[in-house]
Amino acid sequence: MDIDIIKKILQAKNLLKASSSNLTFGIIEDGIAEDVLSLNRELFVNSDKRVGQYTDFVKEVSGFSLGSIVLFDFSRIREFQNLLEFLPEWETKWLCIGKIMSEPIGINKEDGNVYWFSEIPYNDEGMDLGSFNNFLKEYIFGYKYSEIVPWVDEDEWYQFMKKNKLIYEGDANE
């Protein structure tokens, strides 16, 4: 797990906890223990290295809801796998990890990248958001959040990031 991302997440978590009104747009859960990770190990059997960034992440943060992006709490992740059932071989090739607005995001177990399925009816292509670390850095804590979430001028999470200088430096001209 990228140490800069962990620092950014912990900074955001502490800032969010500073005011209960922040709970309306931002919640970051504590990480999980190794035993909880092993309960769901069969979801990513034979793809440990390709989903390694994600499994490292859930040890630090089991899930979150930040603005319009939700990463499911890992202890309940099994409940959400059917959101990707429209994909060929979804049970063996994909791990559904969350959603952007109401549309699923998943990790491809073959290449390790995060994909967003934003078109209804969903197709099996999806928008490639890069590696899991890239997804966190560019789409959760970066300017690309505004590329996938409409109306960022009214989005409380995006405004919170701008106000607290959480958006990665050098990303757009924030």
N, C-alpha and C positions, 0 to 999 in steps of 0.2 A: 504494500500500500504506500502510495506517495505521501511522504511526511508533510509536505506543504498542504495537501488536501486535508489530512487529519487535523493540522493546525487550524485551517480555515473552518472546518466543521465544528471543532471545539470552541472556536471564537464565536461562531454563529450561535451555537447551543447556549453559551453563557449569556450572550446578548438577548437571545429570545427569552431566557428564564428571568431576565431583569424586570419584565413587565407581563402581567397576566393577559393584557390585551394582545400581546404577540401570539398567544395561542390560537387566535383566529386564522392565522396564516402560516404559522411555523411551529412544528414539533419535531424534535430530534430525539429518538429513543436511545437508551443505553445499548451497548453491545451485548453479544451473547457469549455464553460459555461454550467450550469445546463440546460438551455433552449434548447441547441443543443443536449444534452444528451437525453432529453425527446422527441425530434423529432423522435428518432430511438428506443424509449423504447420498442415498440412492437416486435423488433427483439429478445429481451431476456425476454419477459414476462414469468412469473412463473419460472425463473431461475436466478433472481437477485443475490441471495447469491452465486450461483455457478460461475457466471461471474463477481462477485464483484471486484476481483483483477483487471480485465481488465477495468471495468467502473471507478474504482478509478484511474487507470493509465491514461485514456484518459482525465481526468480532469486536469492532469499535462502535458501530451503530447498527442496531438490528433493523431499523427502518426509519422512515421520516415522511412527513408531509410538509412540503415547502412550496407555498403558493399553489400552482396548478400541477405540481409534480409530486407523486406519491411513490415511495418505495415501500412495498409491503413488509410488515414485521416478519422477520425470518421464521419465527416460531410458528407462524400461520401460513407460510408461503405455499404449502401444499394445496390449500383451499382455493388458490387463484390460478392454478396451472391450466384449467379448462378455458381461460380467456384466450389462449392461443390455439384452441382446437381446430380452427380453420386452416392451420398450416399443415402441410404434409409432414408426417412423422413428428408431430408436435411433442409427443411424449418422450421421444428419445433425442431429438435434436435441439429442443428449446427449453429454456427456463424462464417462465414469466416472473418478472421481478417487481412490476409496478404498473403505473399508468401516468400518462400525461393527459390532463383533463379526464376524459372517460375512456381514452383509447390505450390499449395495452402496449407495454414495452417489455422486451424480452432479450435474453442473452442467447445468441446462437452458440451452442455447445461445440460446434466445429471450428469456428474462427474466434470465439470469445468476445465478439463485438455486441454492442447494444443496438437494438433495432426498435423503431417506433412504427406502429401500424396505425396510421392516421386516416386512412381512406375507408369509407364505408360504401359498398361492402369491402371488407378487408381483402387484400391480395397477399400473396406469399412473398412479396418483395420487402416491403417495409423500408423506412428511411434509416440508413446506417449512421449511427451517432458516434461511431468509433469504439475504442476500448472503454471499459468501465471507468477507468481513471479519467480518460478524456471526456466522457459523458459528465462526470461530476464537475470537472474543471471548467468545461466550456458551456454546458447546458444548465447546470444547477447553480454554479457560482461564477458564471461568465456571461458575456454579452450575448451569446447565442440563445440564452433563455428567451430573449425577445424575438428570436426567429421562430420559435415553436409555440410560444404562448402569446395570443393576441392581447392587445390593450394593456401593454406593460405600464403605461402611464397611470393606470388604475389598479395595477396588481400590487398588493401590499407587500408581498415577498420581494419583488424586484425593487420597489421603492425602499424597503428596509435595507437591502443589500447596498443600494446606492448611498443612502444616508450614512450607513456604518462602514463604508468603504470595503465591502466584502467582495466586490467584483474584482476578479484577477486583474492586476495592473497590466497595461498594454492591450487590454481587450477593448476594442472600439475606442471611442473618445468619451468615456463616461466622466 
